[in-house]
Amino acid sequence: MNDKAIHSNENQIVGNRQGKSSNRKLPAWKIVFKRELTELWIWGKGIYLMLFYSIFLGVSSFVFASNNELSLMPPREMMYLTLSNAITVSLFIALIIGADSFSGERERSTLEALLLTPANRRQIVLGKFLASISLWPLAYLITIPFVVLLSQGNNILVTALLTGAFLGTLLSLAFTGFGMLVSIWSNSNRTSLFVSLTVYLLFLLPVQFPGGAQTGTMGRLLKQLDPLEGADHFLEKIIVNNRTVGEVLPFLWASVIFAVLIFVLLFLFAAPRLNLDGGIPVKIRKNKSRLIVTTLLAIGLIVSMGISPAQALQDSQAPLQITVDIQSKAINTGEKLDFNTTVINSDTTASAPLIVAMNIINLDANGDVVDPEDWSPQRTQYIVPLDAGQSASQTWTINPILGGNYMMYMVVIPEPSDQGSTSQPVASSGIHLTVQAVTRLNPGGVLPLAIGIPILLMLGLVLLLWFRRRGIDSGNS
């Protein structure tokens, strides 16, 4: 009874607002936006979802900071995982809100009153869309303090925050729109939620593939076609591997194209055809398979345009040397080690373009295999051709994350001239690393955030419930 009374009061308020707005010439979409914003944050589940989100983020950040092995993770890895988890969970929330936007109104028998307002169909969809995406800015504001603490002052912090904000906003807009699109065409809320979450899980599926499948030709193509996986790969390479935007830009195109397609379908096609019963228009229903195939082919064609063919490389038989400036080092886990290498071309002719790669071997046969990318933000460096007698120096940084004895060595590889040729790699002397495992909370200050932010949101929820009760009591009186 209270819910019906509340919705009745809301509809009356909307009618009054519409009467006033006609005098003030207030756009109809703004009236719908205010109504939906009130329903989401005052009478709806917005504050509850943010509370659960803050608890999840606090728990995951505390695990990173306190677990013996995870706490030794490099700051770049911590920032990437925190932002990746934040975006993934935020998109899940965006889908729930979007999928409930119209099918939920149908089940609550409130959509008919909304359709009878002076606002046209596209204005109704726009107002609901703007209200639905209001969750993402708050979710990201909650995320920022955790990322700042886990960064430990790393110089990539600003880039990480800006990249996370851009990708999260882009994907949040796209997935909210997708949920609303499904909701417009669904006859029931259950169907809308099922379809939206199924597609979401399909987008997450490539992450579960074996490592070899993810790095192969088809795995790479799938990452470029999957908007969620492509964006996650883009985020990882920018933050962890210190890549430039131009190097990993092809992985971002699928997310941009997906967002554009959703906006076109939502606002230009589905919004004007919003009706009380739902369902996909007959013509689209008949040609649905052709539309899906055409869309996939278009995305594949656009993505493939960004895969530039490899340029012909100059072959070289010049003798090369590579030296390192340290021979051994004792270090604690979590500490940073900087060292330098020098590549020398001792031949009488110029070399081909060169590649210098880092390799780390665990000297314990029963120890864990080391992935150099987990220890260093930059495993590979490239050198332009060196003239006869010329040398080039490189600077490297590693962050040991596991205790034990390790041998690290560097390899310089001349680029082959064509597909049918090869080249001779040259290795440096080894660097013997003795890493002492250190147990500590890394970094400090996570626990107050993990506890404090949910408590603040709970206090806000208590005030909101008090405001609701006071409003209901005032309405009854």
N, C-alpha and C positions, 0 to 999 in steps of 0.2 A: 504493500500500500504506500509506504514511504517513497519507494522508487517511482511509482506512478505519479505521486504528488509532486515529486521533485521535477520529473520530466514535464509535467503540466505547467509548473511554475516557470520552468526554463522556456517552454514554448511561448508562454505569455510574455516573458521578458524579451524573447526574440522578436515577438510581434510589436511590442512597444518600441524596441530599438529600431525596428524597420520603419515605424511611423515617424520617429524622430529623425532617422537618417534621410528620409525623403526631403525633409526640410533643409537639412544640412548637406544634402547631396553626397552622403557617405556611400562609397562603393559597396555593392551587395556582398562581394567576396570578403570584405573586411568584417561585415556583420557575422558571416558564417565562421570566419577565422576566430573572432572573439568568443562565439558560442562554443566552438570545438575546443578552444584553449581552456575555457572554464570547465568544460566537461572532463577534459583530460587531466588537469592539474588540481581542480577543486573537488569534483565529484567522481573522477575516474581513477585509473590505476597508474598514472604517471609517477607519483611520488613513491608508490610501492615498487615499481620497476627500478627506479633510481636507487632505492634502498638496497634491493637485492644486488644491483650492479656494484654498488660501493662495497658491499660485503665480499662479493666475488673478487673484486680488484684488490681489496685489502688482504684477503687470504692468500691469493697468488703472489702478491708482492712480499708478504711475510715469509712465504716458503722460499722465494728466491734469496731473501736476506739471511735466513736462519739455517737452511739445510746445508750440511757440510760440503757437499759437492757443488750444489747449485750456487752457493754463496761465493764460490771461487770463479764463477762465470765472469768473463770480461764485461765491463759496463756497457759496451755497445750491444752485446747479446741481451743483457737485461733490458735495455731500453727497447730493443726490437721486439722481444717477447711480450713486454708489457703493452706496447702500442698495438701489436698484432692481436693479442687477446682482447684488448679494449675494443678494437674495431670489430672483431668477430662477434663478440657478445652484443655490441651496440646494433649491429645489423640484424641479429636475432630479435632484439627488442623492436627495431623498426619494422620488421616483417609482421610481428604480432599486431602492432598498432595499425599498420596499413591494411592487413588482412581483415581486421575487424571494422574498418571504417564504414563500409556500406552494407555488407552482409550482416553485420551486427545490428545495424539500424533496421534492416528488414525483419530480423527475428524479434526485435524489441518493439516493432510496429511504430517506429518514429520516422521512418524514411518518407512516408507519404506526406506528413506535415511539412517536412523539409522541402520536398519537391513542389509543394503548393505555394511556397514563398515567392516573392518577386524575383529572387535571384535565379539566373539561368543555370543550366546544368554545368557549364564550364566554370562558372563562378563558385558553385558549390564544391566542385572537385578541388579548385584552387585553394579555397578557404580551409578545407579539410587537410589538404596536403601540407600547407604551411604550418598548421597546428601540429600535425603528426611529426614533422621533422624538428620540432622544438625540443625533443628529448636529447638529440645528439649534442648540441652545444653544452648542456649541463653535464652530460656524460663525459665529454672531453675535458671540461673544467675540473671534474673530479679526478681525471687521469693525470693531469699535468703535475701535481705535487709528487705523485709516485714516480713519474719518469724523472723529475728533477733530482730526487733523492737517489734513485738507482743509477743515475748518470755519474755520480761521484766527481762532478766537475769536468767531465769529458768535453772536449771542444766540439763534439758533434751534436751537442744537446739542442742548440737552436735549429739546426738542420733537421734533426729527428722530430722535434715538435712541429715544425712547419710542414714536413712531409706527412706526418701522421694526421695533422689537421686537414690537409688537402685531400688525402686518400679517404679519410673517414667521412668527410663532407660529401665527396663525390659518390662514394658507395652508399652512404646513408640516403642521399637523394634518390639514387637508382633503386635501391631495395625497398624504400618506402613507397615509391611510385609503383614498383612491381606488385607489392602487396595490395595496394589500392586497385590496381588494374585487375588482379584476380578477384578482389572483393566485389568490384562492379559487375563482373560476369558470373559470380557464384550465387546460387539460389539459397545457400545456407552458410552459416558461419563455420560449421565444421568442414565443409568442402573447401572454403577459402583458406582456412588455416592448414589443412592437409596439403593442398597443392603448393602453397607458399613455402612451407617447411620442407616439403619433398625436394623442390627445386633448390632450396638453400643447401640441403644435405648433398645434393648432386654436385653443387659448386665446390663443396668441401672435400669431395671424394678423391680428387687427385693427390691431396696431401697424404692419403693412406697408401699410395702406391709405393712399391719397393724403391730404394735409392737409385738402382740402375734404370728403372722405368722412368723416373723423374728426370734423369739427366740425358736420356737418349733423345733421338731425333723426334719421335712421336711425343715423348714427355715434354720436351721443350715447346713443341707446337701446341700441345694441350694447355700448357701454362700461358701461352700467348692468347689462346682462345677463351680461357676461363677467366672472367673478370675478377673473381675473388682471389684465385690463386695467382693470377698475374700481378694484381696489386700487392699481394703479400710478398711475392718475389721481388718486386720493385722496391718495397720498403726494406727488405732484408739487405739487398745489394747496396742501397744508398747508405744505410746506417752501419751495417756490420763490415761490409767489404769495401767501403769508401769509393764506390763507383760514381761516375758522373751521371747526370740525368740522361744525357745523350746516349750513353752506353746501354742503358736498360729501358729506354723509352718504348721499344716495341712491346714490352710486357704491360704497359699502361694503356695501350690503345683499346684493348678489349673492354676495359672498364669504362672508358670514355664512350665508345660506340654503344655499349649496353645501356648507359645512362641516356644517350641521345635517343635510342630506339624506344626506351620506356617512356620518355617525355612525349615523343611524337604519338605513340599509341594512346597514352593516357589523356593528353589534353586535346589532340586534334581528332582522334577517332572515338575513343571510348566515352569521354566526358559528354559530348553532345548527345550521345545515345543512352545515357543513364536512364534507367526505367525502374519501375517498382518491383518487377518480377525477376530481374537479372537475366543471365544467360547471354551467350555469344550470339551476335547477329547471324542470321541464316547464311548469308553469303560467305562470311568468314568461316563459319562452321564447315561449309562444303570445301573450301579451299585452304583449310587449316594446314594440311600436310605440305601443300605447295608453298605456303607462306613460311613455314618453319625451314624447309630446305633452302629456299631463296635467301632467307636471313643468314643462315649458317654459311652458305657459299659466299655471300657478300662480306661477312666478317672475315672469313678465311682469306679472301682475295685482298682485303685491305691490310690485314696483318702481314700477309706474305710480301706485300710491297715494301715493308720495312726491313726485310731480311736481305741485306745487300750482298751481292756475290763477292767472294774473296778475291782480292787483287793478286796479280802475279807477283811473286816474291823472288828476289834476286838470290841465286845460289852462291854459296861461299864455302871454300875449303880452307879459309884462313885459320891458322892456329890461334887459339884464344886461351887466356888465363883468367882465373877468378880467385881473389883473395879475400879473407875476412880479417877483421881487426882484433878478434878475441879467440882464444883457444878453449877456454873452459870458464864456467861460471857457476857458483852456488847461489841459489835464489829461493825465496819463499813463494808459495802459491799466492796469486793475487798481486804480486809485484810486477813492475814493468821493466823490461830489458831492451835497451836500444843498442844496436850495433851497425856497422857499415861494411859494405862489400865494394870491391873495385874490379871492374872488368877491363882487361888490357888486350888490345889487338897488336900482337907482336909480328904480324905478317907485313909484307911489303905492299900489299894491296888492301883496299877497303873491304870491310866485312859486310855481311848481309844484316838486315835488321835482327836484333837479338832479343831473347827472352830470358829473364832471370827468375828462377822459381825456388821456393823454400821447401825443404823436406825435413821432417822430424821423425825419428825412429825411437821406439821404446826399447831399451837394451834388455829389459826383462821379458823373457819369452812368454811368461804367463801374464804379463801386464796388458792393459788396454791399448788397442791401436789408436794412434794419435792422428786426428784430422787437423792439419796445419791451419785451416780456415777458422777453427775454434780458438787457436792460440794467437793468431795475428790478423789484424784488420786488412792487411795487404799481403797476400801470399805470392803474387806474381807482379813483376815490373818489366816494362818494355823499354828497349834502348834503340835509338836510331842507328843506322850504320856508322861504324867507327872507321876513321881513316887509319892508314898505316901508322903504327906506333901510338895511336890515340888511346886514351882510357876514359872511363866513366864510372862515377861513384854512385852508390845507392844507399839509402838509409832505411833500416828495418826496425820494427817494434814487435815484441812478442809478450803475451800475458799468460804464463804457465798456469794451468787450472788443475793439474793433477800432480801429486808427488811421485818421485821416482828418479831413475837415471835415464837420460835421453841423449841421443846424438843428433845434432842438427847440422845439415850441410846444404850448400847452395849449388845450383846447377845453372849454367848458361847454355842456351840452345840457339844456334843459328836457324833462322827460318828457311825451310826448303824453297826451292825456286818454283816447283810445280807439284802436282799430285803424284807424279811418278818418281820423285827424288826424295832423298832423306838427308839428314845432317848428323854430325857427331856431337852429342852433349859433352860438356866439360864440367867436372865437379870440383868444388873447393875442398879444402881440408875441413875436418869436422869440428864442431863446437860441442864440447861435453857439458851438458847441463845436469846439475844435481839439484833437484827441486824438493824442498821440504814442505810437506803439507802443513798448513796452519788452519786451525778451526777458529772461526770468529763470525760474529754477526756483521754482514757486509751488505749495504752500509748501515750505519746507525740512524735512528730516527724514523724507521719505517713503521714500527709498532704503534706509535702515537697516531699516525695517519690512518693505519689499518683499523684502529678502534675509534678514533675521534670522528672521522667523517660519517660512518654509519650512525654514531650516536647523535650527531647534529641533525642528520636526516630523520632519525626517529623522533627527536624533539620537534622538528618541523611537521612530522606526521601527527604528533599529538596535538599541536596547535591547529592543524588542518581539521582534525576530527572535532575539536572543540568549536571551531568556526562553523563546521557543518551542523552540529547539534544546535548551536545558537541560531543559525539561519533557519533551521527547520522549526524550532520553537517559536521564533518570531513570525514565521509564516502561518503557523497554526493559530497563533494568538490574533 
